[in-house]
Amino acid sequence: MSAKREIAERKGREAEAQAAQWLMQQGWHIVAQRVKTKVGEIDLIARKPGIVAFIEVKWRKRSADLATAIDERRLARVAAAVEMVAHEYVQDGEDITIDVLLLAPGSPPRHIPNAWMP
């Protein structure tokens, strides 16, 4: 792995930990982190009563760059991964949401519920 890729990987892990902390402060229970499937990875899986959120976390050095941090192609990969594992995390009667959590230094976390609605 290149040094640049290692730094990006470390920043990603730090952002996911920060996102998990923030979500817990909002009343979410973190069920799983970094769930890998053949088609993609789910950064965080969190639960509140009646809902399970599959969350893509994006971190950027500048908050101005967050607007382009996520796109339909990336969300489609997350959605495909969710389809593969949802049955392991979702119980009868619970709703599913695919969310995005955007993080940048000096900016409050930006939670986008239902970012993917096919």
All heavy atoms as an XYZ file, in Angstrom:
931
protein
N       0.860     -1.185      0.000
C       0.000      0.000      0.000
C       0.903      1.244      0.000
O       1.863      1.327      0.757
C      -0.900     -0.036      1.243
C      -1.949      1.042      1.242
S      -2.991      1.123      2.731
C      -3.672     -0.505      2.852
N       0.561      2.205     -0.820
C       1.349      3.434     -0.899
C       1.174      4.259      0.381
O       0.190      4.117      1.099
C       0.911      4.265     -2.102
O      -0.339      4.862     -1.855
N       2.146      5.121      0.633
C       2.074      5.983      1.823
C       0.832      6.870      1.768
O       0.155      7.069      2.778
C       3.337      6.831      1.926
N       0.523      7.383      0.568
C      -0.651      8.245      0.415
C      -1.932      7.462      0.741
O      -2.822      7.957      1.422
C      -0.688      8.779     -1.020
C      -1.731      9.835     -1.252
C      -1.620     10.398     -2.658
C      -2.628     11.505     -2.856
N      -2.584     12.074     -4.186
N      -2.001      6.219      0.259
C      -3.173      5.374      0.513
C      -3.283      5.044      2.010
O      -4.376      5.001      2.562
C      -3.076      4.102     -0.335
C      -4.262      3.197     -0.209
C      -5.502      3.798     -0.863
N      -6.672      3.272     -0.170
C      -7.704      3.992      0.237
N      -7.774      5.264     -0.013
N      -8.697      3.442      0.877
N      -2.142      4.794      2.655
C      -2.147      4.500      4.099
C      -2.684      5.677      4.902
O      -3.445      5.496      5.852
C      -0.734      4.143      4.582
C      -0.365      2.714      4.310
C       0.999      2.350      4.893
O       1.338      2.844      5.993
O       1.705      1.578      4.238
N      -2.272      6.895      4.511
C      -2.759      8.097      5.202
C      -4.270      8.222      5.002
O      -5.011      8.486      5.950
C      -2.015      9.359      4.696
C      -0.561      9.318      5.173
C      -2.712     10.629      5.175
C       0.334     10.344      4.509
N      -4.730      8.006      3.779
C      -6.167      8.083      3.484
C      -6.932      7.033      4.288
O      -8.006      7.317      4.838
C      -6.417      7.898      1.990
N      -6.380      5.839      4.380
C      -7.009      4.765      5.145
C      -7.113      5.141      6.624
O      -8.154      4.969      7.252
C      -6.178      3.487      4.969
C      -6.746      2.282      5.660
C      -7.888      1.628      4.923
O      -8.108      1.929      3.727
O      -8.579      0.823      5.554
N      -6.019      5.692      7.175
C      -6.027      6.096      8.585
C      -7.042      7.206      8.826
O      -7.801      7.180      9.797
C      -4.618      6.541      9.007
C      -4.522      6.736     10.529
C      -3.167      7.224     10.977
N      -3.033      8.650     10.690
C      -2.129      9.180      9.882
N      -1.247      8.433      9.276
N      -2.089     10.493      9.678
N      -7.068      8.201      7.925
C      -8.030      9.306      8.058
C      -9.457      8.769      7.998
O     -10.347      9.225      8.730
C      -7.820     10.348      6.962
C      -6.680     11.283      7.241
C      -7.032     12.188      8.396
C      -5.934     13.162      8.697
N      -6.070     13.758     10.006
N      -9.682      7.800      7.111
C     -11.009      7.197      6.999
C     -11.431      6.516      8.291
O     -12.563      6.679      8.754
N     -10.516      5.774      8.883
C     -10.817      5.099     10.158
C     -11.090      6.117     11.269
O     -11.993      5.938     12.079
C      -9.669      4.174     10.563
C      -9.590      2.922      9.724
C      -8.463      2.012     10.205
N      -8.263      0.918      9.291
C      -8.924     -0.230      9.364
N      -9.836     -0.411     10.301
N      -8.687     -1.199      8.507
N     -10.284      7.181     11.305
C     -10.500      8.237     12.311
C     -11.854      8.904     12.112
O     -12.574      9.173     13.081
C      -9.379      9.281     12.231
C      -8.040      8.783     12.721
C      -6.893      9.744     12.410
O      -7.148     10.863     11.917
O      -5.730      9.363     12.664
N     -12.209      9.159     10.862
C     -13.505      9.788     10.569
C     -14.646      8.873     10.988
O     -15.655      9.333     11.539
C     -13.609     10.132      9.081
N     -14.506      7.570     10.730
C     -15.557      6.625     11.121
C     -15.705      6.582     12.643
O     -16.835      6.518     13.155
C     -15.257      5.241     10.550
C     -15.452      5.197      9.048
C     -14.801      4.007      8.380
O     -14.448      3.031      9.083
O     -14.649      4.049      7.148
N     -14.601      6.631     13.362
C     -14.666      6.642     14.831
C     -15.349      7.926     15.317
O     -16.190      7.897     16.224
C     -13.264      6.513     15.419
N     -14.993      9.052     14.707
C     -15.612     10.338     15.060
C     -17.106     10.294     14.735
O     -17.938     10.763     15.527
C     -14.921     11.450     14.273
C     -15.421     12.835     14.586
C     -14.749     13.893     13.702
O     -13.740     13.649     13.041
N     -15.325     15.068     13.685
N     -17.460      9.735     13.594
C     -18.862      9.633     13.200
C     -19.638      8.756     14.179
O     -20.760      9.094     14.579
C     -18.970      9.076     11.778
N     -19.033      7.649     14.577
C     -19.694      6.745     15.526
C     -19.956      7.465     16.852
O     -21.053      7.363     17.416
C     -18.845      5.494     15.739
N     -18.966      8.214     17.332
C     -19.134      8.981     18.571
C     -20.288      9.972     18.443
O     -21.133     10.085     19.326
C     -17.845      9.757     18.895
C     -16.801      8.970     19.613
C     -17.286      8.477     20.962
O     -17.256      7.282     21.187
N     -17.735      9.337     21.842
N     -20.308     10.699     17.340
C     -21.342     11.700     17.119
C     -22.720     11.046     17.056
O     -23.683     11.543     17.663
C     -21.048     12.493     15.838
C     -22.009     13.613     15.620
C     -21.952     14.868     16.167
C     -23.205     13.586     14.829
N     -23.029     15.613     15.743
C     -23.809     14.853     14.927
C     -23.809     12.611     14.041
C     -24.994     15.162     14.270
C     -24.989     12.909     13.386
C     -25.570     14.185     13.505
N     -22.818      9.937     16.345
C     -24.108      9.245     16.233
C     -24.599      8.765     17.605
O     -25.784      8.878     17.917
C     -24.002      8.061     15.258
C     -23.925      8.454     13.789
C     -23.401      7.286     12.952
C     -25.290      8.908     13.275
N     -23.681      8.247     18.421
C     -24.077      7.804     19.761
C     -24.596      8.976     20.588
O     -25.560      8.838     21.340
C     -22.920      7.084     20.458
C     -22.654      5.712     19.850
S     -21.429      4.725     20.743
C     -19.916      5.580     20.354
N     -23.993     10.149     20.416
C     -24.470     11.345     21.122
C     -25.866     11.731     20.648
O     -26.607     12.393     21.365
C     -23.499     12.511     20.916
C     -22.180     12.326     21.623
C     -21.132     13.336     21.182
O     -21.344     14.140     20.292
N     -19.968     13.270     21.811
N     -26.227     11.328     19.429
C     -27.556     11.619     18.883
C     -28.565     10.519     19.230
O     -29.692     10.533     18.739
C     -27.489     11.771     17.355
C     -26.449     12.751     16.844
C     -26.561     14.118     17.478
O     -27.612     14.725     17.501
N     -25.452     14.606     18.020
N     -28.133      9.549     20.021
C     -29.050      8.501     20.459
C     -29.011      7.218     19.640
O     -29.839      6.326     19.846
N     -28.066      7.092     18.724
C     -27.923      5.872     17.933
C     -27.063      4.867     18.688
O     -26.164      5.240     19.436
C     -27.262      6.173     16.588
C     -28.098      6.971     15.655
C     -28.144      8.335     15.536
C     -29.033      6.468     14.698
N     -29.040      8.701     14.561
C     -29.598      7.568     14.030
C     -29.435      5.193     14.335
C     -30.549      7.436     13.032
C     -30.376      5.043     13.338
C     -30.930      6.164     12.698
N     -27.321      3.592     18.451
C     -26.491      2.510     18.974
C     -25.716      1.947     17.774
O     -26.326      1.557     16.778
C     -27.370      1.422     19.614
C     -26.621      0.185     19.952
N     -25.735      0.113     20.994
C     -26.604     -1.041     19.367
C     -25.213     -1.096     21.039
N     -25.727     -1.809     20.062
N     -24.394      1.929     17.855
C     -23.582      1.412     16.752
C     -23.607     -0.121     16.808
O     -23.194     -0.718     17.798
C     -22.130      1.938     16.813
C     -22.116      3.467     16.843
C     -21.317      1.390     15.634
C     -22.796      4.159     15.677
N     -24.099     -0.715     15.735
C     -24.252     -2.170     15.656
C     -23.018     -2.812     15.026
O     -22.599     -3.889     15.427
C     -25.513     -2.523     14.836
C     -25.687     -4.007     14.705
C     -26.744     -1.892     15.463
N     -22.441     -2.148     14.020
C     -21.283     -2.708     13.327
C     -20.507     -1.595     12.628
O     -21.062     -0.530     12.335
C     -21.730     -3.747     12.304
N     -19.231     -1.876     12.387
C     -18.369     -0.936     11.674
C     -17.606     -1.680     10.595
O     -17.242     -2.840     10.773
C     -17.362     -0.294     12.631
C     -18.018      0.578     13.675
C     -17.020      1.215     14.620
O     -16.081      0.568     15.085
N     -17.213      2.481     14.916
N     -17.389     -1.014      9.467
C     -16.592     -1.548      8.366
C     -17.034     -2.943      7.950
O     -16.238     -3.874      7.964
C     -15.116     -1.546      8.725
C     -14.596     -0.141      9.008
C     -13.105     -0.134      9.056
N     -12.637     -0.016      7.685
C     -11.897      0.965      7.219
N     -11.504      1.905      8.018
N     -11.545      1.006      5.977
N     -18.274     -3.059      7.577
C     -18.811     -4.342      7.133
C     -18.477     -4.510      5.651
O     -18.936     -3.744      4.815
C     -20.336     -4.417      7.372
C     -20.904     -5.708      6.821
C     -20.636     -4.268      8.860
N     -17.655     -5.508      5.362
C     -17.205     -5.732      3.989
C     -18.056     -6.801      3.305
O     -18.380     -7.811      3.919
C     -15.743     -6.159      3.977
C     -14.782     -5.081      4.449
C     -13.348     -5.561      4.366
C     -12.341     -4.634      4.982
N     -12.474     -3.240      4.769
N     -18.388     -6.543      2.042
C     -19.086     -7.532      1.219
C     -18.344     -7.622     -0.111
O     -17.419     -6.846     -0.369
C     -20.547     -7.116      0.943
O     -20.556     -6.044     -0.003
C     -21.279     -6.704      2.217
N     -18.783     -8.532     -0.963
C     -18.154     -8.668     -2.285
C     -18.342     -7.427     -3.145
O     -17.541     -7.156     -4.023
C     -18.735     -9.876     -3.036
C     -18.242    -11.207     -2.511
C     -18.760    -12.337     -3.355
C     -20.164    -12.669     -2.901
N     -20.717    -13.881     -3.480
N     -19.408     -6.670     -2.882
C     -19.736     -5.535     -3.757
C     -19.389     -4.167     -3.168
O     -19.492     -3.159     -3.850
C     -21.231     -5.551     -4.170
C     -21.526     -6.777     -5.015
C     -22.123     -5.508     -2.951
N     -18.987     -4.144     -1.914
C     -18.639     -2.865     -1.301
C     -18.598     -2.959      0.209
O     -18.810     -4.026      0.777
N     -18.327     -1.829      0.820
C     -18.196     -1.778      2.272
C     -19.207     -0.797      2.853
O     -19.507      0.225      2.245
C     -16.778     -1.316      2.618
C     -16.491     -1.276      4.093
C     -15.051     -0.858      4.389
O     -14.132     -1.565      3.967
O     -14.875      0.190      5.028
N     -19.714     -1.141      4.028
C     -20.611     -0.252      4.767
C     -19.803      0.264      5.955
O     -19.318     -0.525      6.767
C     -21.872     -1.005      5.242
C     -22.593     -1.627      4.041
C     -22.781     -0.071      6.026
C     -23.559     -2.727      4.409
N     -19.665      1.580      6.051
C     -18.818      2.155      7.102
C     -19.385      1.915      8.494
O     -18.675      1.452      9.382
C     -18.619      3.652      6.875
C     -17.815      3.937      5.610
O     -16.996      3.088      5.204
O     -18.009      5.022      5.032
N     -20.660      2.252      8.689
C     -21.290      2.100     10.005
C     -22.711      1.567      9.846
O     -23.405      1.928      8.887
C     -21.371      3.445     10.732
C     -20.066      4.130     11.111
C     -20.350      5.540     11.624
C     -19.312      3.329     12.159
N     -23.114      0.742     10.799
C     -24.514      0.329     10.890
C     -24.965      0.742     12.281
O     -24.323      0.411     13.281
C     -24.688     -1.185     10.671
C     -24.128     -1.582      9.293
C     -26.167     -1.570     10.793
C     -24.119     -3.074      9.022
N     -26.044      1.522     12.330
C     -26.516      2.060     13.604
C     -28.021      1.822     13.736
O     -28.732      1.719     12.744
C     -26.206      3.552     13.683
N     -28.469      1.754     14.982
C     -29.881      1.465     15.244
C     -30.456      2.445     16.246
O     -29.797      2.840     17.209
C     -30.002      0.039     15.784
C     -31.388     -0.313     16.276
C     -31.490     -1.754     16.777
N     -31.755     -2.619     15.639
C     -30.994     -3.631     15.254
N     -29.902     -3.933     15.913
N     -31.316     -4.355     14.200
N     -31.686      2.837     15.973
C     -32.556      3.522     16.927
C     -33.835      2.700     16.934
O     -34.068      1.940     15.995
C     -32.873      4.953     16.449
C     -31.897      6.005     16.874
C     -32.396      7.387     16.502
C     -31.509      8.471     17.063
N     -31.976      9.812     16.715
N     -34.695      2.861     17.935
C     -35.926      2.068     17.930
C     -36.673      2.204     16.599
O     -36.978      3.307     16.155
C     -36.725      2.654     19.096
C     -35.675      3.157     20.041
C     -34.577      3.693     19.140
N     -36.896      1.059     15.950
C     -37.678      1.027     14.724
C     -36.921      1.304     13.443
O     -37.485      1.245     12.362
N     -35.615      1.607     13.545
C     -34.869      1.949     12.326
C     -33.411      1.481     12.405
O     -32.784      1.551     13.452
C     -34.925      3.472     12.050
C     -34.355      3.785     10.683
C     -34.242      4.257     13.139
C     -34.742      5.154     10.163
N     -32.940      0.985     11.277
C     -31.532      0.621     11.147
C     -30.953      1.466     10.024
O     -31.481      1.478      8.909
C     -31.354     -0.886     10.833
C     -29.880     -1.217     10.649
C     -31.960     -1.737     11.948
N     -29.874      2.195     10.333
C     -29.229      3.064      9.346
C     -27.909      2.445      8.902
O     -27.100      2.038      9.736
C     -28.988      4.447      9.933
N     -27.739      2.368      7.604
C     -26.478      1.945      6.994
C     -25.820      3.237      6.524
O     -26.381      3.948      5.681
C     -26.752      0.973      5.848
C     -27.400     -0.304      6.323
C     -28.776     -0.384      6.472
C     -26.640     -1.416      6.639
C     -29.384     -1.551      6.924
C     -27.235     -2.591      7.090
C     -28.614     -2.651      7.233
N     -24.652      3.560      7.089
C     -24.118      4.909      6.954
C     -22.769      4.935      6.241
O     -21.829      4.242      6.639
C     -23.996      5.561      8.350
C     -25.364      5.554      9.034
C     -23.431      6.977      8.242
C     -25.336      5.779     10.522
N     -22.700      5.766      5.213
C     -21.460      6.048      4.499
C     -20.859      7.303      5.128
O     -21.533      8.332      5.233
C     -21.753      6.272      3.015
C     -20.571      6.662      2.188
C     -19.566      5.546      1.927
O     -19.782      4.396      2.390
O     -18.563      5.816      1.268
N     -19.607      7.199      5.574
C     -18.928      8.326      6.213
C     -17.925      8.915      5.219
O     -17.141      8.184      4.609
C     -18.185      7.877      7.492
C     -17.417      9.043      8.113
C     -19.168      7.274      8.492
N     -17.961     10.223      5.067
C     -17.008     10.909      4.190
C     -16.329     12.027      4.975
O     -16.997     12.815      5.632
C     -17.712     11.505      2.959
C     -18.145     10.459      1.968
C     -16.948      9.806      1.337
C     -17.336      8.647      0.451
N     -16.179      7.845      0.110
N     -15.009     12.076      4.878
C     -14.209     13.106      5.532
C     -13.417     13.846      4.463
O     -12.896     13.231      3.531
C     -13.252     12.462      6.525
C     -12.382     13.446      7.245
C     -12.669     14.073      8.417
C     -11.088     13.925      6.850
N     -11.642     14.907      8.773
C     -10.655     14.839      7.819
C     -10.271     13.676      5.763
C      -9.443     15.501      7.745
C      -9.052     14.340      5.683
C      -8.651     15.240      6.676
N     -13.340     15.139      4.599
C     -12.532     15.966      3.702
C     -11.770     16.992      4.535
O     -12.224     17.403      5.599
C     -13.395     16.691      2.657
C     -14.079     15.768      1.669
C     -13.068     15.094      0.763
N     -13.663     14.239     -0.236
C     -13.830     12.924     -0.135
N     -13.483     12.315      0.970
N     -14.336     12.228     -1.136
N     -10.626     17.415      4.031
C      -9.807     18.421      4.729
C     -10.521     19.751      4.820
O     -10.341     20.501      5.767
C      -8.474     18.640      3.994
C      -7.486     17.542      4.165
C      -6.202     17.898      3.433
C      -5.390     16.650      3.174
N      -4.288     16.884      2.264
N     -11.305     20.063      3.776
C     -12.010     21.352      3.730
C     -13.511     21.092      3.597
O     -13.932     20.278      2.783
C     -11.544     22.164      2.515
C     -10.077     22.504      2.535
C      -9.572     23.170      1.253
N     -10.393     22.893      0.078
C     -10.905     23.838     -0.726
N     -10.679     25.106     -0.503
N     -11.617     23.497     -1.780
N     -14.297     21.823      4.384
C     -15.752     21.612      4.314
C     -16.293     21.927      2.926
O     -17.278     21.342      2.490
C     -16.477     22.427      5.386
O     -16.196     23.795      5.230
N     -15.615     22.818      2.193
C     -16.061     23.148      0.831
C     -16.021     21.926     -0.083
O     -16.765     21.849     -1.065
C     -15.188     24.261      0.254
N     -15.164     20.958      0.240
C     -15.036     19.756     -0.596
C     -16.086     18.691     -0.287
O     -16.189     17.690     -1.002
C     -13.639     19.148     -0.428
C     -12.550     20.083     -0.930
O     -12.831     20.907     -1.827
O     -11.413     19.986     -0.421
N     -16.861     18.889      0.768
C     -17.859     17.881      1.140
C     -18.979     17.755      0.107
O     -19.552     16.685     -0.057
C     -18.447     18.193      2.518
C     -17.494     17.958      3.688
C     -18.104     18.488      4.974
C     -17.128     16.488      3.825
N     -19.268     18.836     -0.588
C     -20.368     18.814     -1.560
C     -20.147     17.774     -2.651
O     -21.105     17.231     -3.195
C     -20.544     20.199     -2.183
N     -18.885     17.471     -2.946
C     -18.593     16.494     -4.000
C     -18.051     15.178     -3.447
O     -17.559     14.343     -4.198
C     -17.567     17.078     -5.000
O     -16.387     17.438     -4.271
C     -18.130     18.301     -5.718
N     -18.149     14.983     -2.135
C     -17.583     13.793     -1.505
C     -18.394     12.535     -1.805
O     -17.870     11.428     -1.751
C     -17.478     13.993      0.004
N     -19.645     12.699     -2.116
C     -20.513     11.527     -2.328
C     -21.251     11.702     -3.647
O     -21.619     12.805     -4.021
C     -21.485     11.346     -1.135
C     -22.111      9.970     -1.141
C     -22.516     12.432     -1.078
C     -21.170      8.875     -0.734
N     -21.411     10.607     -4.346
C     -22.146     10.653     -5.604
C     -23.015      9.403     -5.720
O     -22.942      8.490     -4.893
C     -21.209     10.812     -6.809
C     -20.201      9.676     -6.916
O     -20.499      8.546     -6.481
O     -19.101      9.913     -7.446
N     -23.830      9.383     -6.750
C     -24.783      8.290     -6.911
C     -24.092      6.938     -7.078
O     -24.548      5.933     -6.556
C     -25.670      8.583     -8.126
C     -26.928      7.748     -8.125
C     -27.946      8.226     -9.139
O     -28.091      9.446     -9.325
O     -28.583      7.357     -9.738
N     -22.956      6.924     -7.773
C     -22.229      5.663     -7.985
C     -21.757      5.079     -6.646
O     -21.917      3.881     -6.380
C     -21.038      5.912     -8.915
C     -20.239      4.675     -9.253
C     -19.037      5.004    -10.142
N     -18.138      5.981     -9.542
C     -17.209      5.695     -8.622
N     -17.079      4.472     -8.180
N     -16.435      6.643     -8.140
N     -21.185      5.925     -5.793
C     -20.725      5.444     -4.478
C     -21.904      4.956     -3.637
O     -21.817      3.931     -2.969
C     -19.987      6.553     -3.730
C     -18.598      6.798     -4.247
C     -17.871      7.768     -3.313
N     -16.564      8.102     -3.821
C     -16.253      9.268     -4.375
N     -17.152     10.209     -4.477
N     -15.035      9.497     -4.810
N     -22.986      5.721     -3.656
C     -24.157      5.309     -2.877
C     -24.762      4.019     -3.424
O     -25.264      3.201     -2.653
C     -25.201      6.423     -2.857
C     -24.953      7.520     -1.833
C     -25.997      8.620     -1.973
C     -24.945      6.977     -0.416
N     -24.709      3.831     -4.721
C     -25.234      2.592     -5.308
C     -24.427      1.387     -4.816
O     -24.994      0.318     -4.552
C     -25.207      2.670     -6.833
N     -23.114      1.553     -4.656
C     -22.278      0.461     -4.129
C     -22.643      0.162     -2.678
O     -22.712     -1.002     -2.276
C     -20.797      0.806     -4.248
C     -20.311      0.666     -5.685
C     -18.848      0.950     -5.866
N     -18.002      0.289     -4.898
C     -16.787      0.709     -4.579
N     -16.285      1.784     -5.138
N     -16.065      0.062     -3.697
N     -22.876      1.208     -1.900
C     -23.293      1.009     -0.507
C     -24.637      0.287     -0.481
O     -24.831     -0.678      0.269
C     -23.379      2.344      0.261
C     -23.954      2.135      1.653
C     -22.000      2.999      0.346
N     -25.574      0.718     -1.329
C     -26.900      0.093     -1.379
C     -26.794     -1.386     -1.758
O     -27.496     -2.228     -1.188
C     -27.791      0.841     -2.365
N     -25.909     -1.709     -2.691
C     -25.714     -3.112     -3.082
C     -25.161     -3.925     -1.912
O     -25.591     -5.063     -1.674
C     -24.778     -3.196     -4.286
N     -24.243     -3.331     -1.157
C     -23.692     -4.003      0.018
C     -24.781     -4.201      1.077
O     -24.867     -5.257      1.713
C     -22.524     -3.196      0.590
N     -25.627     -3.193      1.255
C     -26.729     -3.288      2.221
C     -27.650     -4.447      1.855
O     -28.057     -5.226      2.729
C     -27.508     -1.955      2.302
C     -28.801     -2.129      3.084
C     -26.638     -0.870      2.936
N     -27.959     -4.581      0.571
C     -28.832     -5.681      0.141
C     -28.261     -7.034      0.547
O     -29.006     -7.949      0.866
C     -29.031     -5.645     -1.374
C     -30.063     -4.639     -1.814
C     -30.365     -4.736     -3.299
O     -30.337     -5.851     -3.856
O     -30.633     -3.676     -3.895
N     -26.941     -7.155      0.530
C     -26.302     -8.439      0.857
C     -26.359     -8.773      2.351
O     -26.360     -9.945      2.711
C     -24.855     -8.438      0.391
C     -24.709     -8.368     -1.114
S     -23.019     -8.643     -1.648
C     -22.985    -10.445     -1.635
N     -26.375     -7.750      3.210
C     -26.260     -8.021      4.651
C     -27.436     -7.540      5.495
O     -27.475     -7.822      6.698
C     -24.949     -7.423      5.232
C     -23.732     -8.024      4.555
C     -24.955     -5.910      5.146
N     -28.376     -6.840      4.906
C     -29.478     -6.260      5.698
C     -30.170     -7.306      6.559
O     -30.492     -7.045      7.723
C     -30.475     -5.561      4.787
N     -30.376     -8.499      6.005
C     -31.081     -9.554      6.753
C     -30.362     -9.923      8.061
O     -30.991    -10.430      8.989
C     -31.254    -10.801      5.878
C     -29.958    -11.455      5.516
N     -29.156    -10.980      4.486
C     -29.298    -12.508      6.061
C     -28.067    -11.737      4.409
N     -28.129    -12.657      5.347
N     -29.066     -9.634      8.153
C     -28.313     -9.947      9.368
C     -28.519     -8.901     10.463
O     -28.238     -9.161     11.632
C     -26.812    -10.039      9.054
C     -26.455    -11.156      8.086
C     -24.986    -11.124      7.702
O     -24.157    -10.699      8.532
O     -24.676    -11.514      6.560
N     -28.983     -7.715     10.086
C     -29.060     -6.602     11.040
C     -30.467     -6.081     11.284
O     -30.718     -5.445     12.295
C     -28.173     -5.436     10.555
C     -26.727     -5.823     10.481
C     -26.154     -6.232      9.279
C     -25.922     -5.815     11.618
C     -24.819     -6.615      9.208
C     -24.591     -6.197     11.558
C     -24.054     -6.593     10.354
O     -22.741     -6.976     10.293
N     -31.362     -6.297     10.342
C     -32.698     -5.708     10.417
C     -33.688     -6.751     10.914
O     -33.731     -7.870     10.412
C     -33.132     -5.165      9.031
C     -34.507     -4.540      9.115
C     -32.116     -4.145      8.535
N     -34.478     -6.358     11.917
C     -35.497     -7.244     12.461
C     -36.856     -6.861     11.901
O     -37.034     -5.756     11.366
C     -35.488     -7.152     13.989
C     -34.153     -7.602     14.572
C     -33.977     -7.197     16.024
O     -34.833     -6.553     16.623
N     -32.848     -7.557     16.592
N     -37.809     -7.779     12.015
C     -39.155     -7.514     11.498
C     -39.691     -6.193     12.027
O     -39.574     -5.893     13.212
C     -40.115     -8.641     11.914
C     -39.912     -9.900     11.084
O     -39.250     -9.822     10.027
O     -40.421    -10.958     11.482
N     -40.254     -5.412     11.136
C     -40.875     -4.156     11.529
C     -39.937     -2.959     11.555
O     -40.391     -1.836     11.718
N     -38.639     -3.203     11.420
C     -37.695     -2.081     11.420
C     -37.553     -1.514     10.008
O     -37.534     -2.249      9.029
C     -36.315     -2.521     11.910
C     -36.256     -2.770     13.397
C     -34.863     -3.139     13.870
O     -34.191     -3.959     13.223
O     -34.453     -2.613     14.911
N     -37.462     -0.210      9.930
C     -37.212      0.447      8.654
C     -35.710      0.476      8.393
O     -34.908      0.437      9.320
C     -37.742      1.883      8.672
C     -39.261      1.940      8.633
O     -39.879      1.045      8.025
O     -39.824      2.881      9.219
N     -35.359      0.584      7.117
C     -33.959      0.690      6.702
C     -33.755      2.060      6.079
O     -34.602      2.540      5.326
C     -33.618     -0.383      5.643
C     -33.693     -1.777      6.247
C     -32.235     -0.129      5.045
C     -33.474     -2.883      5.222
N     -32.620      2.663      6.387
C     -32.254      3.910      5.739
C     -30.772      3.844      5.378
O     -29.979      3.240      6.094
C     -32.565      5.125      6.649
O     -32.216      6.314      5.967
C     -31.852      5.068      7.956
N     -30.433      4.419      4.239
C     -29.033      4.536      3.839
C     -28.698      6.019      3.940
O     -29.259      6.839      3.221
C     -28.789      3.982      2.427
C     -29.110      2.478      2.402
C     -27.337      4.243      1.998
C     -29.023      1.837      1.039
N     -27.808      6.321      4.881
C     -27.479      7.705      5.222
C     -26.035      8.035      4.857
O     -25.218      7.135      4.634
C     -27.640      7.931      6.732
C     -29.052      7.732      7.237
O     -29.937      7.391      6.438
O     -29.262      7.911      8.452
N     -25.739      9.307      4.849
C     -24.373      9.795      4.666
C     -24.062     10.718      5.837
O     -24.919     11.490      6.269
C     -24.221     10.557      3.329
C     -22.844     11.191      3.215
C     -24.473      9.623      2.146
N     -22.848     10.621      6.339
C     -22.382     11.527      7.384
C     -21.112     12.194      6.875
O     -20.127     11.521      6.575
C     -22.124     10.780      8.690
C     -21.930     11.633      9.924
C     -23.141     12.523     10.191
C     -21.678     10.774     11.141
N     -21.173     13.512      6.722
C     -20.062     14.287      6.175
C     -19.303     14.989      7.297
O     -19.910     15.637      8.148
C     -20.589     15.331      5.185
C     -21.385     14.780      3.995
C     -22.012     15.922      3.203
C     -20.507     13.914      3.106
N     -17.971     14.867      7.269
C     -17.131     15.443      8.316
C     -15.997     16.255      7.702
O     -15.392     15.842      6.704
C     -16.498     14.333      9.162
C     -17.458     13.373      9.861
C     -16.699     12.170     10.394
C     -18.189     14.072     10.971
N     -15.693     17.397      8.312
C     -14.541     18.222      7.939
C     -14.122     19.008      9.172
O     -14.968     19.385      9.989
C     -14.897     19.170      6.793
N     -12.824     19.265      9.309
C     -12.351     20.034     10.468
C     -13.043     21.397     10.537
O     -13.235     22.057      9.517
C     -10.855     20.205     10.196
C     -10.503     19.109      9.248
C     -11.734     18.873      8.424
N     -13.453     21.774     11.743
C     -14.046     23.083     11.943
C     -15.505     23.203     11.542
O     -16.089     24.278     11.636
N     -16.094     22.095     11.080
C     -17.510     22.107     10.692
C     -18.262     21.066     11.514
O     -17.716     19.994     11.781
C     -17.675     21.728      9.217
O     -17.051     22.669      8.392
N     -19.511     21.357     11.883
C     -20.275     20.332     12.592
C     -20.572     19.173     11.637
O     -20.674     19.376     10.421
C     -21.565     21.051     12.998
C     -21.656     22.231     12.093
C     -20.262     22.589     11.681
N     -20.687     17.958     12.149
C     -21.036     16.832     11.291
C     -22.352     17.102     10.572
O     -23.268     17.695     11.139
C     -21.169     15.661     12.265
C     -20.343     16.061     13.441
C     -20.483     17.547     13.532
N     -22.445     16.687      9.325
C     -23.668     16.858      8.544
C     -24.235     15.482      8.228
O     -23.649     14.722      7.468
C     -23.363     17.618      7.262
C     -24.624     18.063      6.568
C     -24.344     19.148      5.532
N     -25.213     18.889      4.401
C     -24.835     18.844      3.146
N     -23.583     19.068      2.822
N     -25.692     18.577      2.195
N     -25.376     15.178      8.851
C     -26.038     13.875      8.686
C     -27.115     14.018      7.616
O     -27.998     14.871      7.740
C     -26.618     13.440     10.024
C     -27.254     12.094      9.993
N     -28.159     11.698     10.931
C     -27.122     11.042      9.144
C     -28.550     10.454     10.667
N     -27.937     10.056      9.584
N     -27.022     13.189      6.587
C     -28.021     13.208      5.529
C     -28.787     11.884      5.567
O     -28.321     10.878      5.047
C     -27.374     13.404      4.136
C     -26.508     14.661      4.129
C     -28.439     13.459      3.044
C     -25.623     14.790      2.904
N     -29.960     11.886      6.243
C     -30.756     10.666      6.290
C     -31.352     10.371      4.903
O     -31.604     11.274      4.126
C     -31.866     10.973      7.287
C     -31.536     12.289      7.904
C     -30.565     12.968      7.004
N     -31.553      9.096      4.639
C     -32.162      8.668      3.365
C     -31.468      9.281      2.154
O     -32.118      9.759      1.219
C     -33.656      9.037      3.328
C     -34.470      8.121      4.197
O     -34.260      6.911      4.205
N     -35.384      8.695      4.953
N     -30.148      9.258      2.169
C     -29.388      9.827      1.040
C     -29.584      8.994     -0.219
O     -29.490      9.508     -1.326
C     -27.899      9.891      1.400
N     -29.877      7.712     -0.036
C     -30.102      6.821     -1.192
C     -31.551      6.375     -1.171
O     -31.989      5.716     -0.244
C     -29.197      5.606     -1.129
C     -29.468      4.608     -2.195
C     -30.163      3.433     -2.056
C     -29.079      4.649     -3.568
N     -30.210      2.764     -3.248
C     -29.557      3.484     -4.199
C     -28.362      5.578     -4.325
C     -29.339      3.215     -5.548
C     -28.158      5.317     -5.670
C     -28.631      4.149     -6.257
N     -32.270      6.770     -2.192
C     -33.656      6.314     -2.321
C     -33.840      5.902     -3.767
O     -34.111      6.731     -4.620
C     -34.624      7.413     -1.905
C     -34.364      7.826     -0.476
S     -35.594      8.731      0.453
C     -36.607      9.555     -0.653
N     -33.632      4.586     -4.062
C     -33.682      4.123     -5.455
C     -35.029      4.326     -6.105
O     -36.019      4.439     -5.449
C     -33.330      2.650     -5.348
C     -33.580      2.271     -3.937
C     -33.445      3.514     -3.124
